[in-house]
């Protein structure tokens, strides 16, 4: 495949990436705003984890150009991110009722 044909398959110009960056910025502002919400902590953590996973997936798919790659290459990034999220949730659950020695 020639370089011109490969480039034609991707988005022309940088406008698309600026739009993705703007969406990511809005989601980041939403994440900060959610931390001030008077909701229970577990709801805030769940929402923040979902939003951060979506942002991470968007960065991997668009900025790392994995959206058009083979599915196995996409899974190489998404599966560890899911595992890390599950591990984080398990540690939060495990230590949420833990009381340290200092009190």
Secondary structure, DSSP 8 states (H G I E B T S, - for coil): --HHHHHHHS-SSSHHHHHHHHHHHHHHHHHHHHTTS-S-HHHHHHHHHHHHHHHHHHIIIIIS--TTS-HHHHHHHHHHHHHHHHHHHHHHHHHSS---TT-
